[in-house]
Amino acid sequence: MSDDADTIDTEVPPSGTGCAECDAVGGWWVHLRRCATCGHVGCCDSSPAQHATAHHRATGHRYIQSFEPGEDWFFDYRTEDLLEGPELAAPTSHPADQPTPGPAGRVPADWRRQVH
């Protein structure tokens, strides 16, 4: 990632513990992804709303990191490659007690039929 290291900000914290857009409208997600440029937390492409990819399309921010406990991989939207990256500002995942899919109380009973 050395060619684009300036697009990764290791000091910016995540925008929250859940998908920013889903939280704003009472939605739900399967997994969470964190923008390595600005800290935006959005839902993955398996989630109904796919907000992490929408954020990339709107901003051009190319790198995300998994925001799931125990995962530290990065993804480059431009090359569609999984990568290793630097340690980002804490926290590096949503709370371990937050269910996946989540958040608790907003996941519909038929959620498996709604994933991509």
C-alpha positions as CSV (number, residue, x, y, z in Angstrom):
1,M,0.0,0.0,0.0
2,S,3.0,2.3,0.0
3,D,1.9,4.0,-3.3
4,D,-1.3,5.2,-1.6
5,A,-0.3,5.5,2.0
6,D,-1.5,9.1,2.0
7,T,-5.1,7.9,1.6
8,I,-5.0,6.0,4.9
9,D,-5.3,7.9,8.1
10,T,-4.2,5.9,11.1
11,E,-5.3,8.6,13.6
12,V,-8.9,9.0,12.7
13,P,-11.3,7.0,14.9
14,P,-14.3,5.1,13.6
15,S,-17.5,7.0,13.1
16,G,-19.3,4.8,15.6
17,T,-20.0,1.2,16.5
18,G,-22.5,0.5,13.8
19,C,-23.3,1.5,10.2
20,A,-23.8,5.2,10.2
21,E,-26.6,5.2,7.7
22,C,-28.4,2.2,9.0
23,D,-28.3,3.6,12.5
24,A,-29.8,6.9,11.2
25,V,-32.8,5.1,9.7
26,G,-33.2,2.1,12.0
27,G,-31.7,-0.4,9.6
28,W,-29.6,-3.5,10.1
29,W,-26.5,-5.0,8.7
30,V,-24.7,-8.4,8.3
31,H,-21.0,-7.2,8.8
32,L,-19.3,-3.8,9.2
33,R,-16.5,-2.2,7.2
34,R,-14.5,0.9,8.2
35,C,-13.1,3.4,5.8
36,A,-9.4,3.7,6.3
37,T,-9.4,7.3,5.0
38,C,-12.1,9.0,7.1
39,G,-13.3,6.3,9.7
40,H,-16.8,6.0,8.2
41,V,-18.4,2.7,9.4
42,G,-20.8,1.2,6.8
43,C,-22.4,-2.1,6.2
44,C,-20.9,-4.8,3.9
45,D,-22.1,-5.9,0.5
46,S,-24.0,-8.8,2.0
47,S,-26.1,-6.3,3.9
48,P,-29.4,-5.0,2.3
49,A,-28.1,-1.4,2.0
50,Q,-24.4,-1.9,1.2
51,H,-23.4,1.4,2.7
52,A,-19.6,0.8,2.8
53,T,-19.5,0.5,-1.0
54,A,-21.9,3.4,-1.4
55,H,-19.4,5.5,0.7
56,H,-16.6,4.4,-1.6
57,R,-18.5,5.4,-4.7
58,A,-19.5,8.8,-3.2
59,T,-16.0,9.7,-1.9
60,G,-13.5,7.7,-3.9
61,H,-12.0,6.5,-0.6
62,R,-10.5,3.2,-1.8
63,Y,-9.4,1.3,1.3
64,I,-11.6,-0.3,4.0
65,Q,-10.8,-2.5,6.9
66,S,-13.1,-5.1,8.4
67,F,-14.8,-3.7,11.6
68,E,-15.5,-7.2,12.9
69,P,-13.9,-8.5,16.1
70,G,-10.8,-10.7,15.4
71,E,-10.5,-9.5,11.7
72,D,-7.8,-7.0,10.5
73,W,-7.9,-7.4,6.7
74,F,-8.0,-4.5,4.3
75,F,-9.7,-4.3,1.0
76,D,-8.9,-2.1,-2.0
77,Y,-12.0,-1.2,-4.0
78,R,-9.9,0.0,-6.9
79,T,-7.9,-3.3,-7.4
80,E,-10.5,-5.6,-5.6
81,D,-7.6,-7.1,-3.6
82,L,-7.3,-8.0,0.0
83,L,-4.3,-6.4,1.6
84,E,-2.4,-6.0,4.8
85,G,-2.4,-2.5,6.3
86,P,-1.4,-0.4,9.2
87,E,-3.0,-0.4,12.6
88,L,-5.8,2.1,12.7
89,A,-7.0,4.1,15.7
90,A,-9.0,2.3,18.3
91,P,-11.5,0.8,18.5
92,T,-10.7,-1.6,15.6
93,S,-14.0,-3.4,15.7
94,H,-17.6,-3.1,16.9
95,P,-18.1,-4.2,20.5
96,A,-17.8,-8.0,20.9
97,D,-21.2,-8.3,22.5
98,Q,-22.9,-6.7,19.5
99,P,-24.5,-9.5,17.5
100,T,-23.8,-10.3,13.8
101,P,-26.1,-9.6,12.1
102,G,-27.0,-6.6,14.1
103,P,-27.8,-4.6,15.9
104,A,-29.9,-6.5,18.4
105,G,-33.6,-5.7,18.1
106,R,-33.5,-4.6,14.5
107,V,-32.7,-7.8,12.6
108,P,-35.8,-9.2,10.9
109,A,-36.7,-12.9,11.4
110,D,-36.3,-13.5,7.7
111,W,-32.9,-11.8,7.4
112,R,-31.3,-14.7,5.5
113,R,-33.7,-14.0,2.6
114,Q,-32.6,-10.3,2.5
115,V,-28.9,-10.7,2.2
116,H,-26.9,-10.3,-1.0
